[in-house]
């Protein structure tokens, strides 16, 4: 059985099926973001979500990751932990060594202090985290992955032009692929419709893509509201298919799964 203590969270959704969830058959996913810490428990095989929680940053203690783990009297057998870190440069795996290169200071403004390797995509992620995030995101027991690395391993590049768009409250994450290769992996400041249209238009123009043949998959905050905004510019705009990544029962009707697609894909 998987049991938890009472968790103090701004959003806490629990499926009654969680009462019979077995630790050996469950996965705990945790996503560290600058504005909050989200986590969920689900069945390894069926991907049914049993529990979802969200800690806004203003509620964090000195060890937010430890606080989440301490809430479980019995941890699921698998724990996946990723951190959203947009100040990142990507290089081919063959170019990376055991140490973080000094030139990252020129590219990122500060020398990178976190590194992750995605062997599946032959990429190395070199990231700068400010002192606060570097300290708060540390875990003595969990392997920390870069969120982009995990997302790209889950998604897989497409043959046809496609852009995955995940909208946050003040930024947008963009992954673009075609010919079975990743073409753009980046995050941009974005807080309104005009900025989103600009970034997507700029990406498609830089890649030389025909917007009538480019597929857009939307997720994140306000994704539903942004869909009709993008449809006049791109002929293939769709919301992320949640069922592809998780099974959400009617008991979790208050859980906005579309806003937490990055967490569901861990």
N, C-alpha and C positions, 0 to 999 in steps of 0.2 A: 504494500500500500504506500501511496505517496501522501504524506500529511504535512500541513503547514500551520504555522502559528498565524495569528491574526495580523495581517499586513496593513500598515497605514499608507494608503496610496490615494492619489486623486481619482484614479479610475481603477476599479477592481471588479472584474467580471468572472463568475464561477459557474461552470456547467455542472449540474447535479451528478453527471457521470464521473466527475473527479473523485467522488467518494469511493469509487471502486477502482480507481486508476492504480496500476502497479508500477513501482519504481523501475523495475527492470524492463518495462515496456514503454517507458516515457522519456521524453527529451525536454530539457529546460533550455530555452533560448533567451539570451540577454543581449540587448543592444544599447550601448552607451552613446548618447548624443549630447550635444552641448546644452540643450534645453531640458533634457530629462532622461530617465532610464526606464526603458520598457522591457518587459519580460513575459514569457508565456510557457505553459507546459502543455504538451500534446503527445498523442500516441505515436510511437515510432513508425508503425506500418500504415495505419489509417489516416494519420495526420490530423485526427480530430483534436481540436483545441479544447482543453479542459479548464485552463485558468489563464487569465490575462491581467497584468497589472502595470501601472505606470507611476513612477516617482518623478514629479517635477523637480528641477534642480534646486529650487528654493527650499525643498523639504529634505535635501540630502544631509547626512551626517558626515563624519570624517572618513567613513569607509562605505560608500553607497553599494559597491559590489558585495562586500561582506554582509551588509545588512539584508540584501536580497537572499543570499545563500543561507543566512541564519534564520530566515523565515520558514525554512523547510526542515522539519524534524527528520525527514528522510529524503535525501536528494534523488532525483531521477538518475538513472544509470548513465545518461549522456548529458553533458552540459556544453552548450555552444555559446561562446562569448565573442562579440565583435564590437568594434568602436568606429563610429562615424567620424572621419577625420579628413576634411576637404583640402587641407593644405598639404598636398601630396604630389610627388612626381613619380612617374612610372618609367622603369627601364627594363630592357630584356633581361631575363634571368642570367644569360651568359655573361652580361656585363657587371653583375653584382658579385661582391665578395663578402667576407665576414664582417667588414667594418663599413660604417656609414661614410660615404665620401664627403670631403669638405666642400665640393662645388654645390652641394644642396643649399648652402647658405645664400649663394648668388641667386638661385632659382626660387627659393621659398622665402627669402628674407631672413631666415634663421636656419642654422644647421639642423637637419633632420635628427630627431631623437627617438624615432620608432621605425621599425622595418618589418615588413611581412613579405613572405614569398608565396606565390601561387604557382605551383609546379604544373597544375592543370592547364594554365594559360601561359606558362613560361614567362611570368612577369614578376618583378620585384617592386614593392610599394615602399617608397621612402617618404616619411611623414614628419612634419613638425607639429608638436602639441605644446601649448603654453604650459607653464609650470603647474597650474592648477589642474588642468585636465590630465597631465602626465601623472600627477600624484593620485588624483581621485580615481583614475581608470585602472590603476594597478591591482593585480590579484596574485596572492601567493599560491593559489591552487589552480587557477584557470589559465589556459593558453589564450592570449588575446590575438584575435585576427582583425585585419583591416576590413571594414564592412564592404568596401568596393571589391576586395579580393573574393570574399565569399559570394557576393551577389553575382559577379561575373562567372564564377564556377557553377552557380545554379542556372543561370540564364542560357548560356551557350550562344555564340554568334550565329546570325542567320545568313541565308543565301541572298535573300532580297533585302533592300534598304529598310531598316527598322530602327526607330529611336524609342528607347524606354525612358520615360519622363517621370521622376518622382518629385513631387512638389512639397517643400517644407514651408514653414511660416514666412521665412525670409530668404530662401534660396531654392534652387532647383538642381537636382542630380540628373545628368544626361549620359546615357550609354547608347552609342550608335554603332551598328554593325551592318556589313554586307559582304558578299563573297566569302562567307564563313570566317570573317576576320573582324576584330574590333577596330573601329575607326576613330571614335571619340569617347573618352572617359573623363568626365569633368564635372565640377560643381560651379554654379554661377549665382551671384546675388540676384534675388528675384522676389518681389513682393506685390506685384500686380499683373494684370492681364497684358499690358503693353510690353513689359519686360520679358514675360514668358514667350510671347509671339516673336519678339526680337531675337532672343537666344536660339529658339528653334529655327527661325528663318536664317539666322547667321550660320548655324551648324550645317543645315541642308545646303546652303549656298557654297560654303567652304568645301563641302564634299562633292559639289557638283551634282547633287541629287535632284531628280524630278519630283516636286512635292506631290504631284498627283499619283505617284507610284510609291511614295514613302509611307510606311505604316508607323503610326504613333500609338504607343501604349501608355496610358496615363494611370498614375496612382498618387497617393499622398493626400495632404490637406487640400481641400477645395477642388479635388480632381474632377468631381462631377460638375462643378460650376465652370471649370476651365474647358471642358469638352466642347460645348457649343461655340466657345470663343475660337478654338483652333480649327473647327470644321470648315470654315470658309477658306482656310489657307492650305489644309492638308485633307485629301479626300478619304483617307483611311485613318480615322481617329477612334480608338476604343478604350474603354476602361479595363484595367487589369482583371483577368478572370481569377477571382479569389479561390475558387474550387480547384484550380491547378496547383495551388500551394498549400491549402489547408481545408479542413472540413469544419465549418462553423455551424453549430446547431442553433436552433431557434431560441434556446435558453440564453444565448449570448447576443441577443438582438440589439442590445445597447452598445456592443463593441463595434466601432467603426473600423472594420478590417481593412478597408481601402486606404486609410490613413497610415496603417502600419504594415504595408506590404513588405518593406525591407526586413522587418522582424519576422514575418511569416516565411520569408525565403531563406532564413538562416538554417 
